[in-house]
Amino acid sequence: MNKFAIYIYTRHIMKRTLIIALIFFLLFSNSFAKSGIDAKQIFKNSKRDLSLINIHLLMDVKTLDKKGIEKSKTLDVSFAEFNQQKKVLISILAPENMSGIKILSTDYHNKKGIIEIYMPASGKIQKIRAGQHHTKILESGVPINIFRSIVNDNLIYTIIGEKTIQGKPCYKIKIGNPEKNKEYQIACVSKEQNRLLSLEEYDNHKKPVTFTSLSDYKTVINPKKLVYPQKIETKNYKTGKNSTVKIRQASYLAKANIKNFKLKIEPSSLH
């Protein structure tokens, strides 16, 4: 067989291989659609069960930066909703030099959220604007929107495969923007219980930014039987910072009052 014949034969084999690979890809990508599985609904169900509305949590946060420096905090966190305004109030209980600092996050349905920070040392309240996507539970790297039931209808939800996490078979769901070269997320939701077990964030260059793992789910005793993960671990690949959140107590706020979700300047800070 001469060189030209070998070249033609090689191209023929490569072409057949590519066609077979394309067929398998199309069959795999369409198998979920044919079975009637709705990626958006699966993700929405996982968020609905995880939505901490009218819930109070006591949590410990440990962070480890890229230099190996560890920091610990104890936070008192309350979630509530009033007239389509979702509020998260964070009070720092420990360490002592940060005790008394409060952060109030307000998320609106149709505009960017507001974060208010009260510092006892200055006796002032600072306000800043922040999008849902970038709002984190204080220094933990854990996005507050993990605990919100809102699912953005403008994004595209696609099942891209399956994966076993924590011994549980899960759907891998890509959550992306219709526009090209935009940030996206990949969520893993357990098949049996619709639990969100992990959430990865990627930048517009398809490089991983953060990875969040949620485990040890427990039910909060309340009318809606909401659930929450007792352990949340987050890795930030850009900053090299790792964090672990352990929720050691959860209770239901039967009568959440909006007056309790407003920052006030304490009298002691005025002197």
N, C-alpha and C positions, 0 to 999 in steps of 0.2 A: 504494500500500500504506500503510494507516494505522499509527499508532504501536503499537497493540495487536498487529497482525499482524506487524510487524517484531520486536516483543518475543518473540512465540511462535516465530517462525522462528529467531531468534537462540538461544533456549533449546534448540530442537530440534537445531540445528547443534552447540552446545556439548555436549549430551547424547551425540550420536553420536560426537563427537570423543573424549570421555572413555571411552566404551565401547570404541572402537577401540584407544585407548592402553592400556586395561586388558587387552584381549585380547593385545596384543603383549607386555605385561609378563609375563602368565601363561605365554605360550608360551616366552618367553626364560628365565624363572626355572625352568621345568620341563624345558627341553631337556637340561640336564646330568643331571638325575635319570633321564630316559628313556634316556639313552645309557649308563647304568650307571656313571657317574663318581662315585666316592666321595671327597668333599672331605676327610673325616677321614683316610682312608687315604693320600691324596696328601700331606697335611701330615705325617702320621706317617712316610712314606717319606723326606721331605726332612730330617726331624729324625734319623731313624735313620742316614742317611749322614753327617750332620753331627756326630753324637754323638762328642765327643772323650773317649773313655775310655781310660785308660792312654796318654795323649799328653802330651808336653812341648813347650811353645812358648816362643820368645824373641820378644818383640814391642816395638815402639816405639809410644808413645801421645802424640799431640799434641792439646791442647785449646785452644780459642779462645773466651773468654767474650764477653759482649755489649759489654764495654768495649774489646775488641780485644787483651786481654792473652793472650799465648800461653805455654803451659807444655808441657814435654816430659818424658817419663819412659821408662825402659827397664824392662820387667817380665819376670820369669821365671815362667811359669805352667805348673802341672802339673795334669792332670785324672786322676782315678782313681775306681774304685768298689769298695767292700768291703761285702759282706753288705747290699745294697740301700741303702747309704749312699754318696752321690755327693759326692766331695770335690774342691775346687779350692784349690790352694795358690799364693798369689801372693807373690813376693819382689821388692822394689824394688831394682834395681841402680843406677839413676841417676835424678835428680841426686844428687850426693854427700851433700847435707844430708838426704836421705831414704833413703839406702842402708841396708839392714839391716831396714827395716820389713817385716813379714810379715803377710799376711791369709790366714786359713784359713776357707773356707766349707764347711759340711757340710749337705747336703740329705737329709732323711729322707723315706721313702715316705709316711708317714701323719701327719706333724706338721710344724710350722714349722721352718725351718732355723736354724742357729746360725752366727754370724760371730765369729771370734776374731781379735783384732788385737794383734800384738806390737810394742811401741815400744822400741827399744834405749835411748833417752834415759832412760826411766823404769824400764826393766827389768821391766815388768809386762805381763800379758796381759789384755786386756779382752774380755768376751763380751757379745754382743747378739743378740737374736732378729730374724730377718728372713724375710719370705715370699719364695718363689721369684721372684715377679713383680717385686719391687723390688731384688733383689740384682744389683749391677752389678760389672763388672770395674773395679777401682779407678779412679775419677774419669774413666773413659772414656765413661760413659753406656751402654756395651754390656751388655745383660742377660746374665748368665751362663747363664740358662736357654735361650738360643739354642743353646748347645752341649750341651744335654741331650736325650736321646731320649724323655724322659717326655712323653706327650701326655695332657692332662686329659680323662678320659672324661665328666666332668660338664658340659663345655662343648658348645656347638652349633657345628658346622662346616658352612658353606654356601658353595658357589661362587656368587659374585655377578656374575661377568663374566670378561673376559679383558683382558690388558694386555701391551704389549711393553716389556720392560726390558732394557737392555744388548743390544738387538738380538735378544732371545729372547722368543718368545711364552710368556706365563705365564697360569696360572689365578689369579684373585683370590679368596682364601678369607677369609670373615669368620669370626672366632672369637669367639663371644659367650657371655654368661651367659644361662641360661634366664629369669632374672628381668629385668624391664624396668628401664630407666634405670641400667644398669650399664656399667662400662668394657668395651671390646672391642678386638680387634686385627684388622688386615687384612694377610694374608700373600700375597706373590706368589711362586709356585713355578713354575719353568720346566717346560714340558710334556715336553720330550725327556729331560732328565737328572734331573728331580726335584730341582733345586737351589733352596734358599730364597734368593731374590735381594733381597727387601725385607720389612720388617716395620714396620707403622705401629701406634701405640698411640693410642687415643682415650679421653677421660674420659667420665663419665656424662652430659655435656651434648653429646656428639658432637663435641667440639672436639679437634683433633689435639694430642697431647702430645709424642710422639717419632717420628722416622722413622729407620730403620736400613737401610742399603744394604750388601749383601755381594757381593763381586766377586772375580775372579781366583782361582777355585777351583783347588786343587791336591790331588793324592792323596798321602796319607801311606803310605809303604811299610810295611805291617804285614799280619797275617793277614786282617783284615777289610776292607782297602782303604778306610779311612775318608778322607773329604775335608775340607778346610777352606778358608775364604776367606782369601786373603792380604791383602785390604784390607776394612776395615769402617768405614763412615762413619755417624755418628749426629748427628742434629740434635734439640735439645730446644727446643721452641717456647715453653715456659713460662719457662725460665731464660735462653734466648738463647745457650746454650752449644753449640758444635759440637766434634766430636772425630773424629780419624782414627786407626785402629789399623792398623799394618802388621806382619804376621807375617813375620819374616825367617828363621825357622828352626823346623822341626818334626821331632820324633823320637818313636819309639814306645817306651814303657816296657814292655819284655818281661816284667819281673818287678817289678811295682809292690808296694811294701811299705808296709803301713799305718803302720809306725813312722816312715816318712819324711813322713807326712802328719799330724804332730803338732807343735804349736808348742812350742819349748823356750826357756827363758831362757838367753841366752848368758852364760858366766862373766864376760866383760868388763863386762857391764852391772850386775853385782852390786857393783862397787866404786864 
